[in-house]
Amino acid sequence: MLAELSRITKYYEQQDSSVRNQVLQEISLQVANNERIAIVGPSGSGKSTLLNILGTLDKPSSGKVLLEGVAVDQMRETQLADLRNTFIGFVFQMHHLLPQLTLFENVMLPVLPQKDMSASKAAGERAVHLIERVGLKEHMRQYPSQLSVGECQRAAVVRALINQPRLLLADEPTGSLDAASAEKLSTLLAELNREQNVAMVIVTHSMELAAKMDKIYQLREGRLVISK
Amino acid sequence: MSLFHLILSNLKYYRKAYLAILAGTAISTAVLTGALVVGDSVSYSLGQLTDIRLGKIRFAIQSGDRFFRQKLANDLSKHTKTLVVPVLQLEGIAVNTDKNTQLNRVEVLGVDTQFLKLWDSPTPLPGDDEAILSRNVAEKLNLKPGDEFILKIRKQAKASANAPFVSEKEPLITFRLKVSGLADDRQMGRFSLKSNQSAPFNVFINLAAMSRKVELPGNANVLLIADTKSKDLTIPKLDSLILQSWKPEDAGIEFRNLSGNGNFEIRSGRIFIDDNTAKAIKTSIPEAKPVLTYLVNAISTNGKSTPYSFVTAKDSVLPGQQLSDREIIISDWLASDLSVKQGDSLTLRYFKMGSFRKLVEDSTRFRIKMILPITDPEFDQTLMPDFPGMSDAGNCRDWETGAPVNLDNIRDKDEKYWNDFRGTPKAFISIAAGEQLWDNAFGNATAYRFNADINTLAFYKSSLMAHLNPRENGLAVNNVYAIGQTAAANSTDFGGLFLSLSFFIIAAALMLTALLFSLHAQKRMSETAVLATLGFSKKLIIRILFLETILVVISGSMIGTITGILYNNLLLTGLNTLWQDAVNTSMLQIHLKPSTLFLGFALGVITALLTLLFVLLQNLRKPLSVMVKGIDIHSPAANRSRKKISFALSVLFFAVAVAIIVYSFISSHAGDSVPFLSAGGLILLACISLLNSLLLHASEKSKSMLPGFFTLILRNANLKRRRTITVVALLSIGTFTVIITGANRKTFYGTENTRQSGTGGFLFWAESTVPVLNDLNSAEGKKEYGLSDETSLTNVRYLQMLRLDGNDASCLNLNQALQPAILGVNPAYFDQQHSFSFANREPSVRTQHPWLALNIPLAPGIIPGFIDQTVIQWNLFKKVGDTLFYTDERGQTLGVKIMGGLNNSVFQGNVLVSADLFQKYFPSTSGSKVMLIDGAYAKRKEISDRLSYLFQDYGMVVTPASERLAQFNSVTNTYLTIFMMLSGLGIIIGTIGLGIVLLRNLAERKQEIALYQALGFGQRYIVKLIFTEHLFLLFSGIGIGVIAAFAGILPSFFSLTFQLPTTFLLLILLLIVLNGFAWIYFPIKSSLKKNLVQSLRIE
């Protein structure tokens, strides 16, 4: 199994210390290679928290996260960073491109932590290819402020895929886009899933996007229920 | 795409933020570097001044009122193979009668051509009736070359004016001189052997002419020694060379051939042979017998009396017979005059000399053992010492004895005796009896007599010279150059001083930099999180941000270092001009040391980096999931724990502060400002911690439905708590500093003349060039100086003090005073009057009668002393309980243990000891050159005018004691002014911080404000809310600063002489408030003019 959540629980303390805000309860989820999973649910149901835990950005209150069978809870910060750099790709609701870098530089940003210089050259070629693939070739040397939100979001997807991750995590990737751009991005993600052999876990409110996934899970009252 | 490229892109994109951080770093580095360079510049300038004032001089001998042969310089020079120069140095008064100007305490220097060789650009030697003036003398007296002026020099005698029967009728020798030239600083104008940056008032005259005029032909009292080319001279080497060069005259002694048949005697130019010399004579010439000849007022019996006769104490008057202590041998002349015979008794009446030439008459009864004819060889005219004013008198009525002579008692037969036998003694007593009767501090023999042939005499001479110690006879060599350089090197640490004075501006600049960086880091929080999600480890992210920061910090520090040089130039210009009161010179030069510049740069980089690294790590502590959202959320549990920690810290700081205050009061350390300032600092921290916990408390779940207006303000302040606390801290530290500074300004409020004040309640401080020898409170003293007939001076009291010259240790001298001047005072008078107050005392010093502690010697060679606390701390770098070491008049080490520190007083710069103990160790110090004068305040002008007139020839300057105190205060006040100015700059930085926070808050809360508008809140309410929020920051800062400052100045409230400068402080606080108001009001007004509802639509 590519990724696995086992009996994940997450709670936050309330102001009154005797009460805890239970966000996730005993959640288990398995993600297979190339599998596409959508997680839907109402606002505040814990979708983003679940995604952050799977992406090692957050830690569960209890339960285990296994990536390719390896538990991440004992990993050091540098190991987790390495994992996020090579194994996982992230796409957020906001594109979070760095305004000080060009589109190409933004895409190449994840290559920077890698020590292997030869990987950098290959990544550069891959970046050009992927940028062309998402239709942003002519914007390669432009800054995010010169691009539309949809173009930025596509660039963010390319950035997430530059190190050929095995798992792409997307948190409301179409949330800030208009309908046409959202549709375009949904299609792109589905295509890239096949082309890049990358599994996807997407948190979304968009049923159109969810419908393009292999499985749809609903997160309600902290529990995950499969609906497709 | 490389890391470097990313960093450059970041720097370029965030250039505005980084420029602000760069500016903050540059300010703190500039202030740091500037302060350090000021330290170097002052130290270097003082070192340079040592070179200027000493020329080629490296060693010097100053024998004060002991004189040696000018030829000793030649003799010594043959051994040292270097330039050795004799100088006759005396204090004098210079008067320009044309312009009616007078300058007291002028250094009159008799110099020869050799002296001129000590300077690179010498002036021609003045002729017999000429003088070269240092420029400042010429300026003060308005003289130019070719002009004439009057110079008055104290008449010098080899014998101490304090010694019995030494006359001091005409204290001054006056002569008219023509100004032949002016000496610049680098010529010899600044020549002085004292380590002081103030220019001396020098008058150079021809040595031969001067020594003739002061009746000391061929004598000198200063020997200046230049270094050899090989620089191999040392003090021990010079001591040994002096031993090879000196002659009996240099030790003040003379071998006299009495009768040509092998009878010799040793006499002293100082009349009495001191104990050290006596000891050396006894060792080297065992057969030498002491002789003590004394003038008695009367020898009387049975109603008959013979006035003013010399009586000699000596043994071996009658071969094989010893006189017992109460037996006397008299001449037949005396026996006849008194009609006495062998076995009768007679009484000797004689004076004993007390302090200030106070004469006490005593008498002793003797039984006549034998009557010898006046023609007997024992009645030897040469037994009478050479009393100046007596030996050369033509008749008894012309005697100038230094003791009252009742001319009515002198009969014709007495005059005849004087004519026939001069000072031939009329009687003999035993030496033991003589020592008992006429014991005095100058010695118990007027001669030593012995028999010797020519060869033995030569042997005795060389043996005696070998047994005498040149150091005990005033010929102590000092490495004046090394002392000067050490004093300059250990001078007031201006680097440290200006670092302390600039502390707040440095702290403010750093806090502002931290605030700006924190705002910048918060702005980039989500970017940081994105990097983390892309696989950038925290280490790598920190590296990127650190490298960005270090580039900015290094650039800022480089700019700061250069700006620091300009800042230093500005400070030095200030010190040489506006703030000259603080340094007493205008000769401070800029001196740049690469090591100091690098230190300033490095300190700037390190302090900024540490500050920024702390902020960076604080910001990166948040979980990635929180950072990616770009908002700062604290978990309630963490907030609760922070609140508890803050509250606990607040209680802890407060408790420690209270403990320090209580301890200081209980342990009588209330005069020490450091514990109270520390307590003030702790209270400041306690209040800030309390505010922090209050903000955290306000953010907890409220039980009421709607939060109140104030709760809302607290919650808003808590939203950006770190910013809030930083701004409050900036403002509170600023206010604290300014109040402490303002409250410590020394100003008079009519309390300056109370007994406990720094004037001791005395009206005047008077200093004279010529010492006043008599006790001015006695009838004789008043008569002597013409005070008896002055009605305005009837109830005036004079507290005359004895002074041993030394280096000025007051705040007017920047150099470290290794041996400050000593003043011998009358402790009983201060005790009766409860004069002055103490900042610090040894536990053994009684609280009720502290002054009496000065009367009790602590151990052999150790006496107690008091010094101003500021001098102990800042000039001597000592503490109460430490001991200062001097060499007494006999060449022995004298320790003065500091038993107490006085509160700021007119004595600043002097060590106070009991006059009685002073006289024991420095018996030759004749009269007083310093006195405090007590009298009716209402008559102060009259008293001052009359005393100045009556003591005009003594060069007396009568200064109101409060004016003298004000002169010292002006130094402190100048420093405080500098501190206030720098703190003021710091407060401006603090309020800039307030403005930046306000602008940032407004930018971040644009939507919140728009929402208020959309919900129908009126503009006035919104302005009131935001205005009050920021006023809360302003007043919290000021309030905390005020509370802490009052703890810091707490001991001052218990001082009788302290009065809080309320108006001044209120004015300063008003300025701070108005400045803060401006920084709040204008940004709010400008921001709320815009249609903020638009920002809701953008959302």
Interface residues (C-beta under 8 A of the other chain):
Chain A: Y12 E13 Q14 Q15 D16 S17 T49 N52 G55 L57 D58 K59 E77 T78 A81 D82 L83 R84 N85 T86 I88 F90 F92 H96 L98 P99 Q100 L101 F104 E105 M108 L109 P110 V111 L112 P113 S120 R159 N163
Chain B: M1 S2 L3 H5 L6 S9 N10 K12 Y13 Y14 S526 E527 V530 L531 A532 T533 L534 G535 F536 S537 K538 K539 L540 P623 L624 S625 V628 S635 P636 A637 R640 E700 K701
